[in-house]
Amino acid sequence: MSNSSLALIAFALALVFATLSHQCHGGEVPLQVGYYRGKCPLADVEAIVGVVVKAWYKRDPTIPAALLRMQFHDCFVNGCDASILLDGSSSEKTAVPNLSVRGYEIIDAAKSAVETICPGEVSCADIIVMATRDAVALGRGGWYIVQTGRRDGTVSLAKNVDLPSPSISVSDSIKAFAKKGLDATDMVYLLGGHTVGVTHCSLIMDRLYNFQNTGKPDPTMDSSLLTTLRQRCPQNASVDNTVNLDQNPLSSMTVDNSYYRQIVMNRGILKFDQELALDPLSKPTVGAIANGFDFSTRFGQAMIKLGAVDVLTGKQGEIRSSCRTINKPSK
């Protein structure tokens, strides 16, 4: 074998090692692929979580959107430490942006199943990441290998919740993601979670009827979409209907690049979604994803990076017995 071939192999192995042993933001110990092998010798932790998620998915195929949102909302506040799962009168759950977060029962069920076979070893933070990956795969979004070894946080305060606003500009959103170690390309891919998401009419009424107090609709919105949305979201309606963020009815439940194809055609639902396709800072990336064939792979890579934000590892934090409460101090 030639020296050049050996060099290429060494380079490839180095890339694999760098990916699988990514040194995480805030943790002294890197996350690992297969962290629980050996810690739970009689159990395949990821398989157990997968069985639970699959059972829930059969009953509710909207859980990919729910868990994608949960992981994002958890990782962007205090890092990926499952702080969003903690109950309490002033916990993160009670913050306005988190009032519509759902899927807690799925994580509870997965934790219960894992604890039965492998007690005291598997963190709730890891379960969120594993369950989200499984839900994405069930939503035909492709399979990606997750790293594990996170530990659970013990602090959850509503006042700490500082998530990017739906009205944020693209440039400010890029800055917000950069603070978490995520670049502009990561941001655009992670927003691909909107391909299975929904919003409420109340959040887009201004775009339909009185954009920026002009008395007219948002001029960037496709006219046929405007007609459709006005039927779904009439003025003075007594019911706040939901609207799919991906307006392709054939793929609104599928984790794919259809969302990007829609916003390129001026069929974005949220103002920010549409600006993503128009702003020079993100437009080239959006166009490349809309016309590309590697969304699943790149989305998975972005989710892996998201899952490594400010994690607790080693002896930091704890492994909660219940995902909803911190452990009681030992006597």
Residue pairs with C-beta under 8 A, 6 or more apart in sequence:
19 304
20 32
20 33
20 145
20 147
21 30
21 31
21 32
22 30
22 31
22 147
22 304
22 305
22 308
23 30
24 30
24 31
24 308
24 309
24 310
24 311
24 313
25 79
25 180
25 181
25 308
25 309
25 310
25 311
26 79
26 309
26 310
26 311
26 312
27 310
27 311
27 312
27 313
27 314
27 316
28 313
28 314
28 316
29 149
29 313
29 314
30 149
30 313
31 147
31 148
31 149
31 150
31 307
31 308
31 311
31 313
32 147
32 148
32 149
33 145
33 146
33 147
33 148
34 148
35 126
35 147
35 148
35 149
36 43
36 45
36 46
36 118
36 121
36 122
36 148
39 118
39 121
40 117
40 118
40 121
40 122
42 117
42 118
43 114
43 117
43 118
45 114
45 118
45 121
45 122
45 130
45 148
46 130
46 146
46 148
48 110
48 113
48 114
48 117
49 110
49 113
49 114
49 127
49 130
49 131
49 134
50 130
50 134
51 113
52 106
52 109
52 110
52 113
52 131
53 63
53 67
53 106
53 110
53 131
53 134
53 135
53 138
54 134
54 138
56 63
56 106
56 109
57 63
57 64
57 135
57 138
61 138
61 139
61 253
62 196
62 253
63 103
63 106
63 135
63 138
64 135
64 136
64 138
64 139
64 141
64 196
64 253
64 255
65 193
65 196
65 197
65 198
66 101
66 102
66 103
66 106
66 135
67 103
67 106
67 128
67 131
67 132
67 135
68 132
68 135
68 136
68 193
68 196
68 197
69 101
69 103
69 193
69 197
70 84
70 101
70 102
70 103
70 104
70 107
70 128
70 132
71 80
71 128
71 129
71 132
71 303
71 306
71 307
72 190
72 193
72 306
73 84
73 92
73 97
73 98
73 101
73 161
73 163
74 80
74 81
74 82
74 83
74 84
74 85
74 125
74 128
75 180
75 306
75 307
75 309
75 310
76 162
76 163
76 164
76 180
76 309
77 83
77 84
77 92
77 160
77 161
77 162
77 163
78 153
78 155
78 156
78 160
78 310
79 153
79 309
79 310
79 311
79 312
80 125
80 128
80 129
80 150
80 306
80 307
80 308
80 309
80 310
80 311
81 125
81 150
81 151
81 152
81 153
81 310
81 311
81 312
81 317
82 123
82 124
82 125
82 127
82 128
82 150
82 152
82 153
82 320
82 323
83 91
83 92
83 152
83 153
83 155
83 156
84 92
84 93
84 98
84 101
84 156
85 93
85 104
85 107
85 124
85 128
85 156
85 323
85 324
86 92
86 93
86 156
86 323
86 324
86 325
86 326
87 93
87 324
87 325
88 94
88 156
90 157
90 158
90 159
91 156
91 157
91 158
92 98
92 156
92 157
92 158
92 160
92 161
93 99
93 101
93 156
93 158
94 158
95 158
95 159
95 161
97 161
97 163
98 161
103 131
104 323
104 324
106 131
107 124
107 127
107 128
107 131
107 323
108 323
108 324
110 127
110 130
110 131
111 122
111 124
111 127
111 322
111 323
114 121
114 122
114 127
115 122
115 321
120 319
120 321
121 319
122 319
123 150
123 151
123 152
123 317
123 319
123 320
124 152
124 320
124 323
125 150
125 151
125 152
125 153
125 311
125 312
126 148
126 149
126 150
127 323
129 146
129 148
129 150
129 307
130 146
130 148
132 303
133 143
133 144
133 146
133 300
133 303
136 142
136 144
136 255
136 299
136 300
136 303
137 143
139 196
139 253
139 254
139 255
140 254
140 255
140 256
141 254
141 255
141 256
141 296
141 299
141 300
142 255
142 296
142 297
142 299
142 300
143 300
144 297
144 299
144 300
144 301
144 303
144 304
145 304
146 304
146 307
147 304
147 307
147 308
149 313
150 311
150 312
150 313
151 311
151 312
151 313
151 314
151 316
151 317
151 318
151 319
152 312
152 317
152 318
152 319
152 320
152 323
152 326
153 312
153 317
154 317
154 318
154 326
164 172
164 173
164 176
164 177
166 203
166 270
166 271
166 272
167 271
167 272
168 176
168 272
169 275
169 279
170 272
170 275
170 276
170 279
170 281
170 282
171 279
171 281
173 187
173 272
174 184
174 187
174 281
174 282
177 183
177 184
177 186
177 187
177 190
178 184
180 306
180 309
180 310
181 305
181 308
181 309
182 190
182 302
182 305
182 306
182 309
184 281
184 282
184 285
185 285
185 302
186 302
186 305
186 306
187 282
188 276
188 282
188 285
188 286
188 289
189 289
189 295
189 298
189 299
189 301
189 302
190 299
190 302
190 303
190 306
191 259
191 273
191 276
192 255
192 257
192 259
192 260
192 289
192 295
192 299
192 302
193 255
194 245
194 246
194 259
194 270
194 273
195 245
195 246
195 251
195 252
195 254
195 255
195 256
195 257
195 258
195 259
195 260
196 246
196 252
196 253
196 254
196 255
197 244
197 245
197 246
198 242
198 243
198 244
198 245
199 242
199 243
199 245
199 269
199 270
200 240
200 241
200 242
200 243
201 232
201 233
201 237
201 240
201 241
201 242
201 243
202 240
203 270
204 229
204 233
204 243
204 269
204 270
204 271
205 233
205 235
206 212
206 218
207 217
207 218
207 221
207 271
208 217
208 218
208 221
208 226
208 229
208 230
208 233
209 217
209 230
209 235
210 216
211 217
211 218
211 219
217 226
218 271
218 274
220 266
220 274
220 278
221 266
221 267
221 268
221 274
222 265
222 266
222 267
225 247
225 266
225 267
228 247
229 243
229 269
232 241
232 243
233 241
233 243
243 269
244 252
244 269
245 259
245 269
245 270
245 273
246 252
246 258
246 259
246 262
247 262
247 267
247 269
248 258
248 261
248 262
250 258
251 258
252 258
255 296
255 299
256 295
256 296
257 289
257 290
257 292
257 295
259 273
260 277
260 286
260 289
260 290
260 295
261 290
262 268
263 273
263 274
263 276
263 277
263 286
263 290
264 277
264 286
264 287
264 290
266 274
266 277
268 274
268 275
268 276
268 277
276 282
276 283
276 286
277 283
277 286
277 287
289 295
289 298
318 326
318 327
320 326
320 327
321 327
